[in-house]
Amino acid sequence: MNQYPPVTKFMATKLITFTPETPINEAIDTILKKKISGAPVLNEKNELAGMLSEVDCLRILLEGPYNEEPEKMTTVADYMSTSVKTISADKTILDAAYEFVNSGFKRLPVTDKGELIGQISRVDVLRAIQKMEPHIKHVPDSWKGRQPELPNHKKSRFSENA
């Protein structure tokens, strides 16, 4: 039995999405009004085509002067990231936390057999941590008897090695 809850238990399912044809100014308005840091981009077949993040939108300011024609870049397709990292619906909160720590992403689309079914964010993982029972082991069984010692600068009053 897996001791960590699945990502599907904490993911958002009512997603704000964009299409590649969405005007970039409209997408930025939505990001600001809804207070989100990004959203999936779906094509005409409702397939995941990319992600649009705040950082992608900031490129407008940087690329406009370089291209000298910012008026030509007016849609989400001009700025979205097309190389999208996803997480499978059968993964756990631990898997999501690992991806967030090692990738730097703030959100991951959740897919089931290639279909977008939700999105999990760092905040969702934090909510999961709050709901997890304290008896959950955070040291893998394979480390028993040889747990690494925390460096002094990472020790807290809750650390066993403190």
QUICOR-V650235 format. One record per backbone hydrogen bond with DSSP energy under -1.0 kcal/mol. NH is the residue of the N-H (numbers start at 1). CO is the residue of the C=O. If there is no record, write none. Layout:
((NH | CO) (NH | CO))
//
This chain:
((7 | 91) (9 | 6) (10 | 7) (11 | 7) (12 | 119) (15 | 13) (18 | 40) (22 | 19) (24 | 74) (27 | 23) (28 | 24) (29 | 25) (30 | 26) (31 | 27) (32 | 28) (33 | 29) (34 | 30) (36 | 31) (39 | 52) (41 | 50) (42 | 18) (43 | 47) (46 | 43) (49 | 41) (50 | 41) (51 | 81) (52 | 39) (54 | 37) (57 | 53) (58 | 54) (60 | 57) (62 | 58) (63 | 59) (64 | 60) (67 | 63) (68 | 64) (72 | 69) (73 | 70) (74 | 72) (76 | 22) (77 | 20) (78 | 75) (79 | 76) (80 | 76) (81 | 51) (84 | 82) (87 | 109) (89 | 111) (91 | 88) (93 | 5) (96 | 92) (97 | 93) (98 | 94) (99 | 95) (100 | 96) (101 | 97) (102 | 98) (103 | 99) (104 | 100) (108 | 120) (110 | 118) (111 | 87) (112 | 115) (115 | 112) (117 | 110) (118 | 110) (119 | 12) (120 | 108) (122 | 106) (125 | 121) (126 | 122) (127 | 123) (128 | 124) (129 | 125) (130 | 126) (131 | 127) (132 | 128) (136 | 133) (143 | 140) (144 | 141) (146 | 143) (154 | 151) (155 | 152) (159 | 156))
//
